[in-house]
Structures are given as structure tokens and as C-alpha cells.
Amino acid sequence: MSINQKNKRSSLFFAIGAICAGMSFSSITLANNDRPIFQSEAPKNLNVQPAWLILKDRFEYDGDKDDLVTAGYGFSKMVVALPELKFANPLSPTMHERRQLRLGRYINSHLGEGYLYGFRFSGLTPLFDGKVAGTEFLAYQDDGTGTENVAMMLQIPLDFDTQNPCIVAVPASDSTSLYDAKDLQIRGLWGLKKNCAVVYTDKGLGNGFFDITNNKGYLINGQTERADSAQNDLQFKPTLADRNQFIANYPDRFAVKQLHSQQNPEAKWGEYVLKSIEFAFYQINEEFAPTQEIRFNKENTLVIVYGASDGGGAALKAGELDENGLIDGIVAVNPQIQPEHVIPLTLNYQGQNIPLEQRSLIDYATYGNLFMPCATMAVGKNVENRDAPFTEKLFFAKERCQSLYEKGLLTSDTLEGQAKESLDKLHQYGWTTEMDKQLAFQYFTNYSSYAYKYISSLGRYGVEENLCDYSIASVDQERIMHNGKLAPLARGDFESFWSKGNGTIPVIHNIDISAIDLVSNVSEEGPRRELYTMSPSTHRIDYNLDGAICLRDLAMQKSSRVQEGLNQVLSSGYLNHITTFIVHGRDNSQVLPNYSARPYVALNSYVEGSASKLRYFEITNSSYFEAKIPFDDTLLSIDYYGESAADWLWSNLTKGTSLPDSQVVHTVPRGGLRPGFAPAATEKNFTPILQSPRPANLIQVSDGTITIPK
């Protein structure tokens, strides 16, 4: 429904309070900071705080010394280098310092950001560096127990358009927390530039690390606090029967909210997103309505949900739950979504009908976790006779091959044959040859923890259970003699991890060394970071094959609690006829298209039929991560197409522009002599989404079958 089509209430006079000149920000602890008393339902025309809403902080940013999206840096500084920031007191940094460190990043304009998507260089001047003035609110949603504490942040720009009000909801991408730089500076900025309020939710995950040894965790604003003094304000604290005994048995360990909350938050992602929108409505009415009577509601306010990766999955889940017409449009980029196959679904590719098997994320993630290290040895060299990126870092790949053979998981008795067999298995399970070059990088950077975190979350495992003899621990950060041994964090490190981490493991010190990571408790040489684990059953360093097999067994219906959790997160594909765009990278080697976007679109065509307003854009030469080194020469950023889809959606909802057809978008890689030497991306690389694509690029969907051209 367009803004112009929605029923407008009479315009009410209001005034925005002027922000004090020269003040970077002011912090106000809200009067209703205490947990709300559950009340009987109020008259529907009054703006009453929901019982589940716990307001925490309010900050006002002047758009000069500080702002909503760059923490005062401005974009011109971030395209030159990573902003340097040293805490005045490393042992107790301020909330403002933590926020600055979280939002400061190096923006490589060669990817196209600043020219083709995100902020625009053309809009910057000596007096305007892309900073956005406005007000920021932090809040929790909770079920009354004080244990959910789903974090939310609302940003209302100074130029919020009260005559054409709009809200953009951004569920946090991946497992990250509220202040993810790309969420704010790409998806959130898109909404702010439309003069919309933008509301974020961490989906119940957040940067929920808890230092068990020091009994310390994070508050919603990144400050650290001891569990015995924070009451219910910590983002997460684990349940431990005997903390002292646990520390004695497992020193230097950490609990992580996504892994150890025992709540399976993914099952409620849709609810969390809808409640974040309700929070936005409540607070906007508090700010701008002259009386307690509701001024802004779903009838006169445009609502768009725009999320990526896990946030994209949360956006779709919100659409499935939205039976009351709260949401007008959805953009889901590389959505991590797991459709329930209520009927057989089919992929027609190049004239051949291929059954789309229902494989859960933990199914293919644990399968890849088994065979990726060995398979990397079979990935061919490129035309410059170079190995795929990061192949050289997998020192023990051949040991994994041999261990797989001895376990009967491979049949070939030669290293070359074992590597080829492993790669063939991945191809048969859903990875394509175009993804081969990503496998070594993917495994080295996060793949073991990727499989582990979802199984732990789905099965509601507590930190004391040490799932598959894994735990989360701090490891030594010695550059030269690093061998993955456990070691306490240096003083002050935990204070900075809310800003440096992405909400889950590993917490990276540099590309080769982690500060906190997944470790094996039973490595034969003592607890080790998994990349250096000697498996007890094989007596060799093989990337903890024992742990990988244990995770695989749990994923394959050998744990009723994991299967119960998995059933709770499957999606229906029914989007309540909401206008929706799904954008997915064809070469996404982490969220495989055949088990996520493609079957979801096919399922939607069956459950919604001709009434569906879903469009699907599949992007070639694009994956799940940014197209930075070492993939700058072969992959393109998916964010360009996420923003393009959002622009198409906006035009449809506000101007009635016809929706573009579903299509394959054939891009042109940047090329270059080798990784790190790709020329800057231009419009020639990013083929646009067309309203009416050529017939050869048209994706057709009908009654559970999706037809995708090459």
C-alpha cells in the first residue's frame, strides 16, 4: 500500500526540540527504565507502552561531533583508512568510545560503495560529510523473565517526515549486535535518506558474550558489568549450577548468547522483528503526537523490513507472522531461510527438472564441515597457476583426508583420490564448481564454528554441557609460535570485544589468530583451538574430525532436542501477500541457494499462488561475503543489488511503479592480474535489475516449480 494510498489523519502541529549547539550528544536515562507492570489492555486510540518493552537510553546527536551512522567520523575519513581510536582508559572505555570503535571501518570504494550504493561521494561537501543528525533510543523486549533481553535500537532522523511517515526495520545481519557498521551505513542509511525512522533488533543474539571466570557480561550499550550487580540488565548471563567448579574444570571459558541461551531464538525471529516495529510506532508517537492519542499507525505509515543473511531470514519470518498488515514491503538479501517442503518442490534448470531436496542448514553445514578441508586440495589452480585463496593456510588438510579414509568416509587410498572424492561429495550435496575457490577461505575463517553454533542453539544446549566436547575459550595470541593453546585474555581485551566482535565466534585478533574461539576440550595435547586439535580417535592433528563427526550425527536426526528445535525454525513460505524481494548470490557457498532462496520462492508460489507479490533476483558472481581481497577479482558485492531492490520496492509502494519480473542478473567480474589488483567496480560490472528482463534471463515460478535460466 503506497503512502499516498494510505488513509491520512489530519495533520497535527508539533515542534522538534532544538539540539544544543556544540554538544556531541546527551544521554538521558528514561524515567520508565524499570520493567513495566503488566496492564490490562488500554483503549486502542491511546499510545500505551507495551508490557514487554523496557526502555533504556536516549541519545541525541547533532550531526557534527557525533551522528547516527558514522559516530562522528564522517564517510570521507573512512574511505581513506580505518579510523584509529584509542580508548582514554582501556580498562573502562566510555559507551561513546565503544560505539565509535564499532562503527568505524575502512570503506573500500573500489567495491562500488560510495559511488554505486551506500553513501554517495557526489553528495558530500566540505560542510557535509554524510553525517545524520537525530535521536537514538535503546530498548529491550522481554517476556517478563529478564532472560530474553532482545536488544532494539530506534533512530529518528532530525528530518523525519511526519507528513509521509515511514519506518524501516533492519534485523541484524548474521549473529551480530545492534551497531553493525554495514547494517547502519548501508541498510539503515538507505532508510534515513528517505527521512524514515529506522529500527534495529539483534534477533535475540546480540554481542552476548559472557566471561565466566570474571562473571562479567555486556549491557545493551556495550558497557561491561558483573552479573551480581547488573540485575537483569545484561544482554546475557548463563545458568551455571556451580560457577566456581566449572571454572576449576574449564578455565578461560566463555558463554555466548546465541550458543548457550537455551532459548532457540531463531524460532522467534519473526516475532522479534514485529515487536521492534511496534516499539518504533510507540516511540514515534511519544515524540511527535501532541497528546497521548496515537497519531502514527499502520494505516498512515509505510513500513519496510530490509535485512541481510540471518537478518534476511528474520525479515521473511516477520512477513509470515504479519497477519495484521503491519508490513508493506520486504527486502531479504541472501536470506538464511529454511522452508518446510509441504509438497515436492522442483528446480527446472536448463530444461531439466531437478527435485529440490529439503536440507536444513545444519545438514549441509555439518556435511561441508567434514569434507571441506580435504576437498580444498583438489581445487584446481587458476590461470596464473595460483591456488585458491587460503589453501596454503590449511596445513593439516592431508591429515583430514587420511582420517576420513580410516573412518570409512572416503574410499580412495591415495591423497589425490581422497581430495577429489571429497570435492565430488560437496558438488553432489549442493556446492557448485563456481564456489570451489571459496572453500579454503570459508573453512579457515569460520566453518567449524558455523556448524556448531546453529546446532547448539537449536538443541538449547547450555554452556555446562560441553556439546561434542567443544567449548568457547580464549586462546594464545602469539604471532610466531601460535598453536591454539588456551590462555587468559589480556587486561582490557574483553572491554573492546563488544566493538570488535560480530556477536559470535571466532573473535578475530587478526586473520590468522583468534582471541576467543571454538576449542576442543579433549585434544590429545590438551584443550586447543579446533584448527590445532589432535583428535583422540585418530591421534593426528586433523581439525578435530571427532568433533565434526559428533556434530554431523546430531544434525542427522540423532538428537531429538536438535530436531525439535529445527522444526521450530522452518518457514511456511506464506508471506501474507506482502510485496517482497529476495536477492541471493548464485555463488553463495554458505547459504546454499538450492536449500534456501530457490525452494522458498518455489514454496511461496504453491502456498500463495497467483496472489503472491514475491520477486526473486539471483545474482551471478556474488556470494555471502563482501567482494574484498582475496575475491575482489572474481566476486561482486551483493549490497548493490540489495539497495537496488529496496529502491524498486520504494518506487512501487510510493508511486505505484510496476514490480520488476524475477530474473537472473548476469554480472561482470572486476578481473585483474590477481587478488588485490582488481580495478574499481563500475556500472559495467553491476548489470541493473530490469523491469522486463530478456526472456533468456527470466525466472518463472508456478505451483512449486522454479525455472531458472543459466
C-alpha positions in Angstrom: 0.0 0.0 0.0 1.5 3.3 -1.0 1.9 6.3 1.3 -0.5 8.2 -1.0 -3.0 5.4 -0.8 -3.0 5.1 3.0 -5.7 7.0 4.9 -4.2 10.1 6.3 -5.1 11.5 9.6 -5.4 15.3 9.9 -2.1 17.0 10.3 -1.2 17.9 13.9 1.1 20.7 14.8 4.3 19.7 16.6 7.8 21.1 17.2 11.1 19.3 17.3 13.2 20.4 20.2 16.4 22.0 19.1 19.6 20.1 19.9 22.1 22.1 21.9 24.7 23.6 19.7 28.3 22.2 20.1 27.1 19.3 22.2 28.1 16.0 20.6 25.4 14.0 22.4 23.4 14.0 25.6 22.4 10.8 27.4 19.1 10.6 29.3 18.1 7.6 31.3 14.4 7.2 30.7 12.1 7.6 33.6 10.4 4.3 32.9 13.6 2.5 33.0 12.2 -0.1 35.3 10.5 -3.2 33.9 6.9 -2.3 33.1 4.0 -3.5 35.1 1.7 -5.7 33.0 -1.5 -3.8 32.5 -5.0 -4.5 31.2 -5.5 -3.6 27.6 -5.9 0.2 27.1 -8.2 1.9 24.7 -6.8 1.3 21.2 -6.5 5.0 20.4 -4.1 5.7 23.3 -0.3 5.3 23.0 0.4 2.9 25.8 3.8 1.3 26.4 3.7 -2.4 25.6 4.2 -4.6 28.7 7.2 -6.3 27.0 9.0 -3.1 26.2 11.8 -1.9 28.5 13.2 1.5 27.6 16.8 2.0 28.4 18.6 5.0 26.9 18.2 8.0 24.7 20.9 9.9 22.9 20.7 13.0 20.7 23.3 13.5 18.0 24.0 16.9 16.5 25.2 15.6 13.1 28.6 17.3 13.6 30.6 15.9 16.5 28.5 12.8 16.5 25.8 11.3 14.4 23.5 8.3 13.8 25.5 6.3 11.3 29.3 7.2 11.5 29.7 8.0 15.2 31.1 11.4 14.1 33.8 10.1 11.7 32.0 11.1 8.5 32.4 9.0 5.3 35.3 10.8 3.8 37.7 9.7 6.6 36.6 6.0 6.3 37.4 5.7 2.6 41.0 6.8 3.3 41.8 4.4 6.1 40.4 2.5 9.1 39.8 5.2 11.7 42.2 5.0 14.6 40.7 5.1 18.1 42.5 4.6 21.4 40.4 4.4 24.5 41.3 7.1 27.0 41.1 4.3 29.7 41.4 0.9 28.0 40.1 -0.8 31.2 36.9 1.3 31.2 36.1 2.9 27.9 33.0 5.0 27.6 29.9 4.0 25.7 30.7 6.7 23.2 34.2 5.3 22.6 32.8 1.7 22.2 30.2 3.0 19.7 32.9 4.8 17.7 35.1 1.7 17.5 32.1 -0.4 16.5 31.0 1.9 13.6 34.5 2.9 12.4 35.5 0.8 9.4 37.6 1.1 6.2 35.3 1.6 3.2 37.0 0.3 0.1 35.4 2.4 -2.6 36.8 0.0 -5.3 33.8 -2.3 -4.4 31.4 0.4 -5.6 30.3 1.7 -2.1 30.2 5.5 -2.2 29.6 5.6 -6.0 27.0 2.9 -6.8 25.5 2.1 -3.4 25.6 3.2 0.2 26.6 6.8 0.8 27.4 8.9 -2.3 30.6 10.9 -2.8 28.6 13.2 -5.0 26.5 14.3 -2.1 29.5 15.2 0.2 30.7 18.7 0.5 33.4 20.4 2.8 30.5 21.2 5.1 28.6 17.9 4.9 30.3 14.5 5.3 27.3 12.3 5.3 26.6 12.5 9.0 23.0 12.2 10.0 21.6 14.2 13.0 18.8 12.7 15.1 17.8 10.8 18.2 18.7 7.3 19.1 16.8 5.1 21.6 17.9 1.7 23.1 15.4 -0.7 24.5 14.9 -4.4 25.3 11.9 -6.6 24.6 11.5 -9.3 27.2 8.9 -11.9 28.2 8.9 -10.8 31.8 11.6 -13.2 32.9 14.6 -10.9 32.4 16.3 -13.6 30.4 15.3 -12.8 26.8 16.5 -9.2 26.6 16.2 -8.9 22.9 18.0 -5.6 22.1 16.5 -2.9 19.9 17.6 0.5 18.7 15.5 3.1 17.1 16.9 6.0 15.1 14.7 9.0 14.3 16.5 11.5 12.0 16.1 15.2 12.6 14.3 15.4 9.3 11.8 12.6 9.9 8.9 13.2 7.6 5.8 13.4 9.7 3.6 14.2 6.7 4.7 11.0 4.9 5.9 8.8 7.8 7.8 5.7 7.2 9.7 3.1 9.2 12.5 0.8 8.0 13.1 -2.2 10.2 16.6 -3.8 10.0 17.1 -7.1 11.7 20.7 -7.5 12.5 22.7 -9.4 9.8 24.3 -12.8 10.8 24.8 -13.1 14.5 25.9 -9.5 15.1 24.6 -6.9 17.5 22.8 -3.6 17.0 25.7 -1.5 15.9 26.8 -3.5 12.9 28.5 -0.9 10.7 27.2 -2.2 7.4 23.6 -2.6 8.8 23.7 1.1 9.8 25.8 2.5 6.9 24.0 0.6 4.1 20.6 -0.7 5.0 19.9 1.8 7.8 21.3 4.7 5.9 19.0 3.9 3.0 16.1 4.4 5.3 17.4 7.6 6.9 18.0 9.1 3.4 14.2 8.5 2.8 13.5 10.5 6.0 12.3 7.4 7.7 12.8 6.2 11.2 15.0 3.1 11.3 14.6 0.4 14.0 17.1 -2.4 14.5 16.8 -5.7 16.5 19.6 -8.1 17.4 17.1 -11.0 17.0 17.8 -12.3 20.5 21.5 -12.8 19.7 23.4 -9.6 20.2 27.0 -9.4 21.2 26.1 -11.7 24.1 29.5 -12.8 25.3 29.8 -13.7 29.0 33.2 -14.0 30.7 32.6 -16.9 33.1 35.9 -16.5 35.0 35.3 -12.8 35.8 31.5 -13.2 36.0 31.1 -10.3 33.6 28.9 -9.6 30.5 27.7 -6.7 28.3 24.9 -4.2 28.8 22.9 -3.1 25.8 25.2 -0.1 25.2 28.4 -2.2 25.2 29.4 -1.3 28.8 30.6 -4.3 30.9 29.0 -5.2 34.2 29.4 -8.0 36.7 26.4 -10.4 36.8 26.0 -10.0 40.5 25.4 -6.2 40.2 23.6 -5.9 36.8 20.3 -7.4 38.0 18.5 -8.2 34.7 20.3 -5.7 32.5 22.9 -7.9 30.9 22.3 -9.0 27.4 23.0 -12.5 28.6 24.3 -14.4 31.5 24.4 -18.2 31.5 22.8 -20.6 34.0 25.5 -22.4 36.0 25.0 -24.9 38.7 28.4 -24.2 40.3 30.4 -21.5 38.6 33.5 -22.0 40.8 33.6 -25.7 40.0 33.1 -25.0 36.3 36.0 -22.5 36.3 38.2 -25.1 38.1 37.4 -27.7 35.4 37.3 -25.3 32.4 39.3 -22.1 32.9 39.3 -19.2 30.5 35.9 -20.2 29.1 33.1 -18.0 27.8 29.4 -18.4 27.2 27.7 -16.9 24.1 24.1 -15.9 23.9 23.3 -17.5 20.5 25.0 -20.7 21.5 24.1 -21.1 25.2 20.9 -19.1 26.0 18.9 -22.3 25.8 16.1 -20.4 24.1 16.5 -21.2 20.4 16.0 -17.5 19.5 15.7 -18.3 15.7 12.3 -19.7 16.4 11.1 -16.2 17.4 12.9 -14.1 14.9 9.7 -13.1 13.2 8.1 -12.1 16.5 11.2 -10.1 17.4 11.1 -8.1 14.2 7.3 -7.3 14.5 7.8 -6.2 18.1 10.7 -3.9 17.0 8.2 -2.2 14.6 5.7 -1.8 17.4 8.4 -0.3 19.5 9.1 2.2 16.7 5.4 3.1 16.5 5.2 3.6 20.2 8.3 5.8 20.5 7.5 7.9 17.4 4.1 8.7 18.8 5.7 9.6 22.1 7.9 12.0 20.3 5.6 13.6 17.8 1.9 13.2 18.9 0.8 16.3 20.9 -1.4 14.2 23.1 -1.4 10.6 24.3 -3.6 9.7 21.4 -2.0 7.7 18.7 -1.1 9.7 15.6 1.0 7.3 13.6 -0.2 3.8 12.9 -0.1 1.1 10.2 -2.8 2.8 8.2 -0.8 6.0 7.6 2.8 4.9 8.0 4.8 3.0 5.4 6.7 0.0 6.9 9.6 -1.8 5.1 11.7 -4.6 6.5 15.2 -4.8 5.0 17.6 -7.5 6.2 20.6 -9.5 5.1 21.7 -13.1 5.8 20.2 -14.1 9.1 18.5 -10.7 9.1 17.0 -11.5 5.7 15.6 -14.7 7.1 14.2 -12.8 10.0 12.6 -10.4 7.6 10.8 -13.2 5.8 9.7 -14.8 9.1 8.2 -11.5 10.1 6.2 -11.4 6.9 4.9 -14.9 7.6 3.7 -13.8 11.0 2.2 -10.5 9.9 -1.5 -11.3 9.7 -2.5 -7.7 10.7 -1.0 -5.9 7.8 1.8 -4.1 9.7 4.4 -4.6 7.0 4.1 -3.1 3.5 7.3 -4.5 1.9 10.3 -6.7 2.5 13.8 -6.9 1.1 15.7 -10.1 2.0 19.3 -10.3 0.9 21.0 -13.7 0.9 18.4 -14.8 3.4 19.2 -17.7 5.8 15.8 -19.3 5.5 14.8 -23.0 5.8 11.5 -23.7 4.0 9.4 -26.7 5.1 8.6 -28.8 2.0 4.9 -29.4 2.4 4.9 -30.6 -1.2 7.7 -31.8 -3.5 9.4 -28.8 -4.9 11.2 -28.7 -8.3 14.0 -26.8 -9.9 13.9 -26.6 -13.7 17.5 -25.7 -14.7 18.5 -25.7 -18.4 15.4 -27.7 -19.3 16.0 -30.4 -16.7 13.7 -31.0 -13.8 15.6 -31.5 -10.6 13.9 -32.3 -7.3 14.7 -29.7 -4.6 15.6 -31.8 -1.6 14.8 -30.4 1.9 18.1 -30.0 3.6 18.4 -27.9 6.7 21.3 -25.6 7.3 22.8 -27.9 9.9 22.6 -30.8 7.5 24.7 -29.2 4.7 26.8 -27.2 7.2 27.9 -30.3 9.1 28.5 -32.2 5.8 30.7 -29.4 4.5 32.5 -29.3 7.8 33.5 -32.9 7.3 34.8 -32.7 3.7 35.9 -29.1 3.0 39.4 -29.3 4.3 40.3 -32.4 2.2 38.4 -31.1 -0.8 40.5 -27.9 -0.9 43.4 -30.0 -2.1 41.6 -30.9 -5.3 40.5 -27.4 -6.2 42.4 -26.5 -9.4 44.8 -23.6 -9.8 43.7 -20.5 -11.6 45.1 -19.3 -14.9 48.1 -17.7 -13.1 48.9 -21.2 -11.6 47.8 -19.9 -8.1 45.9 -21.9 -5.5 42.5 -20.8 -4.3 42.8 -18.2 -1.6 43.8 -19.5 1.9 44.6 -23.1 0.6 48.1 -22.5 1.9 46.8 -21.9 5.4 45.2 -25.3 5.8 48.4 -27.1 6.9 46.6 -30.2 8.0 44.3 -30.8 5.1 46.0 -34.0 4.1 45.7 -35.3 7.7 41.9 -34.8 7.5 41.9 -36.7 4.2 43.7 -39.7 5.8 41.4 -39.6 8.8 38.3 -39.6 6.7 39.6 -42.6 4.8 40.4 -44.5 8.0 36.9 -43.8 9.3 35.4 -45.2 6.1 34.0 -41.8 5.0 36.2 -41.9 1.9 37.1 -44.9 -0.3 40.2 -43.8 -2.2 43.6 -44.9 -0.7 45.6 -42.0 -2.3 45.7 -38.4 -1.2 44.8 -37.2 -4.7 41.9 -39.5 -4.9 40.7 -38.6 -1.4 40.8 -34.9 -2.2 38.9 -35.4 -5.5 36.3 -37.7 -3.8 35.7 -35.0 -1.1 35.2 -32.3 -3.7 32.9 -34.6 -5.6 30.8 -35.2 -2.5 30.4 -31.4 -2.0 29.3 -30.9 -5.6 26.8 -33.7 -5.2 25.5 -32.1 -2.0 24.8 -28.6 -3.4 28.1 -26.8 -3.8 28.9 -25.8 -7.4 32.2 -25.6 -9.2 31.9 -21.8 -9.1 32.1 -22.0 -5.3 35.3 -24.1 -5.2 37.6 -21.1 -4.9 35.8 -20.0 -1.7 36.1 -23.3 0.2 39.5 -22.9 1.8 38.7 -19.3 2.9 35.3 -20.3 4.2 36.6 -23.3 6.2 39.6 -21.4 7.7 37.7 -18.4 8.8 34.6 -19.8 10.4 33.1 -23.0 9.1 33.5 -25.3 12.2 32.0 -22.7 14.4 29.3 -22.0 11.9 28.0 -25.6 12.1 28.5 -25.7 15.9 26.6 -22.5 16.7 23.4 -23.5 15.0 23.3 -27.0 16.5 24.0 -25.6 19.9 21.2 -23.0 19.5 18.6 -25.4 18.1 19.3 -28.0 20.7 19.1 -25.4 23.5 22.4 -26.6 24.9 23.8 -24.9 28.0 27.5 -24.0 28.4 28.0 -26.7 31.0 27.0 -29.5 28.6 30.2 -29.0 26.5 28.4 -30.1 23.3 30.5 -32.7 21.4 33.4 -31.9 23.8 33.6 -28.3 22.5 33.7 -25.1 24.5 34.4 -21.4 23.8 37.7 -20.2 25.2 40.3 -17.5 25.0 43.4 -18.7 23.2 47.0 -17.5 23.0 47.6 -14.7 20.6 51.3 -15.3 20.0 52.0 -14.4 16.4 55.0 -16.7 15.7 54.5 -19.7 18.0 50.7 -19.7 17.9 49.4 -23.2 18.4 45.9 -22.7 19.7 46.6 -23.3 23.4 44.3 -21.7 25.9 45.4 -18.5 27.6 43.7 -15.8 29.6 42.7 -12.6 27.8 45.0 -9.6 28.4 43.6 -7.0 30.7 41.2 -4.8 28.8 40.6 -7.1 25.9 37.1 -8.0 27.0 36.2 -4.4 27.2 36.9 -4.0 23.5 35.3 -7.1 22.1 31.8 -5.7 22.1 33.1 -3.2 19.5 35.5 -5.6 17.6 33.4 -8.8 17.6 30.4 -9.7 15.4 28.4 -11.3 18.2 29.6 -14.9 17.7 32.8 -16.9 17.4 35.5 -16.5 16.4 36.5 -13.2 17.9 39.4 -12.3 15.5 42.6 -10.8 16.6 44.0 -10.9 13.1 43.2 -13.1 10.1 45.5 -15.9 11.4 44.9 -15.6 15.1 41.7 -15.6 17.2 41.3 -14.2 20.6 38.2 -16.2 21.5 37.3 -19.3 19.5 35.8 -22.8 19.4 38.1 -25.2 21.2 38.2 -29.0 21.7 38.3 -29.9 25.4 39.7 -33.4 24.6 42.6 -32.7 22.2 45.3 -35.2 23.0 47.8 -32.3 23.7 45.3 -30.5 26.0 42.5 -28.2 25.0 43.2 -26.5 21.7 41.6 -24.2 19.2 40.0 -26.5 16.7 42.4 -25.8 13.9 45.2 -27.3 16.0 43.3 -30.1 17.6 44.7 -33.7 17.7 41.7 -36.0 17.6 41.7 -38.7 20.3 40.5 -41.4 17.9 43.0 -40.7 15.1 46.0 -39.4 17.1 46.7 -36.8 14.5 46.0 -33.1 14.0 43.1 -33.3 11.6 41.0 -30.3 12.5 39.1 -32.3 15.2 37.4 -34.8 13.0 35.9 -36.4 16.1 34.1 -33.2 16.9 33.0 -32.8 13.2 31.5 -36.4 13.2 29.7 -35.7 16.5 28.1 -32.6 15.1 27.1 -34.4 11.9 25.4 -37.2 14.0 23.4 -34.6 15.9 22.3 -32.9 12.7 21.2 -36.2 11.1 18.2 -36.9 13.5 20.3 -38.5 16.2 19.2 -35.8 18.7 15.6 -35.3 19.4 16.2 -31.9 21.0 18.1 -30.7 17.9 15.3 -31.9 15.6 12.6 -30.3 17.8 14.5 -27.0 17.6 14.9 -27.4 13.9 11.2 -28.0 13.4 10.5 -24.7 15.3 12.5 -22.6 12.8 11.2 -24.0 9.5 9.3 -21.4 7.4 5.9 -21.7 5.7 6.6 -19.6 2.6 3.3 -17.8 3.2 4.1 -14.1 3.2 0.5 -12.7 3.6 0.7 -11.2 0.1 3.3 -8.7 1.2 5.4 -7.2 -1.6 8.7 -9.0 -1.2 12.1 -9.0 -3.0 14.6 -11.8 -2.3 18.1 -11.2 -3.6 20.5 -14.1 -3.5 24.1 -14.6 -4.7 24.3 -17.6 -7.1 27.8 -18.4 -5.7 26.7 -18.2 -2.1 28.7 -21.1 -0.6 27.5 -20.6 3.0 23.7 -20.3 2.5 23.3 -22.6 -0.5 20.7 -21.4 -3.0 19.2 -24.9 -3.5 18.3 -25.2 0.2 17.2 -21.6 0.9 16.1 -19.0 -1.6 15.2 -21.2 -4.5 12.9 -23.6 -2.6 11.4 -20.7 -0.6 10.4 -19.0 -3.8 9.0 -22.2 -5.2 7.1 -22.9 -2.0 5.6 -19.4 -1.9 4.3 -20.0 -5.5 2.4 -23.0 -4.2 1.0 -21.6 -0.9 0.2 -18.1 -2.3 -0.4 -18.9 -5.9 -1.2 -16.0 -8.3 -1.8 -13.7 -5.3 1.9 -13.8 -4.5 3.9 -10.5 -4.6 7.3 -12.1 -4.3 10.1 -11.4 -6.8 13.4 -13.3 -6.9 16.7 -11.9 -8.2 19.6 -14.3 -8.5 22.9 -12.6 -8.9 25.9 -14.3 -10.7 29.4 -13.8 -9.4 28.2 -12.9 -5.9 28.4 -14.8 -2.7 27.7 -14.3 1.0 30.6 -12.0 1.9 31.9 -8.8 0.6 33.9 -8.9 -2.6 37.1 -7.8 -0.9 40.5 -9.3 -1.2 41.0 -12.2 -1.8 37.9 -12.3 -4.0 38.0 -8.8 -5.4 38.8 -10.1 -8.9 36.1 -12.7 -9.1 33.1 -11.6 -6.9 30.9 -8.5 -6.7 29.2 -7.1 -3.6 25.6 -8.2 -3.1 24.8 -5.0 -1.3 24.5 -3.1 -4.6 21.6 -5.4 -5.5 20.0 -5.2 -2.0 19.9 -1.4 -2.3 18.6 -1.6 -5.9 15.8 -4.0 -4.8 15.0 -1.6 -1.9 14.7 1.3 -4.5 12.4 -0.8 -6.7 10.3 -1.6 -3.7 10.1 2.1 -2.6 9.1 3.2 -6.1 6.3 0.5 -6.1 5.0 1.4 -2.7 5.1 5.2 -3.1 4.5 5.7 -6.8 2.8 2.6 -7.9 5.6 1.6 -10.3 5.1 -1.9 -11.7 7.2 -4.6 -10.0 10.2 -6.0 -12.0 10.0 -9.6 -13.0 12.0 -12.3 -11.3 15.3 -12.7 -13.1 18.9 -13.8 -13.2 21.2 -10.9 -13.2 24.4 -11.6 -15.1 27.2 -9.5 -13.7 30.8 -8.9 -15.0 33.6 -9.6 -12.5 36.2 -6.9 -12.0 39.1 -9.1 -13.0 42.7 -8.0 -12.6 46.0 -9.8 -12.6 45.4 -11.4 -9.2 43.6 -10.9 -5.9 44.3 -7.4 -4.6 44.8 -5.9 -8.1 41.2 -5.7 -9.4 40.2 -2.4 -10.9 37.5 -0.3 -9.3 33.9 -1.5 -9.9 31.8 0.5 -12.3 28.3 0.3 -13.6 29.6 -2.0 -16.3 30.2 -4.7 -13.6 26.8 -4.3 -12.0 24.2 -5.2 -14.6 21.0 -3.5 -13.3 17.8 -5.2 -12.3 15.4 -4.6 -15.2 11.6 -4.3 -15.0 11.3 -6.6 -18.0 14.4 -8.7 -18.5 15.3 -10.5 -21.6 13.4 -13.9 -21.9 16.8 -15.7 -21.5 17.2 -14.2 -18.0 13.6 -14.6 -16.8 12.9 -16.7 -13.7 9.5 -18.3 -13.8 7.7 -19.8 -10.8 4.5 -21.7 -10.6 2.8 -24.2 -8.2 6.0 -25.4 -6.5 8.4 -25.3 -9.5 11.0 -22.6 -10.1 12.6 -22.4 -13.6 16.0 -20.7 -13.6 18.0 -20.0 -16.7 21.7 -20.5 -16.8 
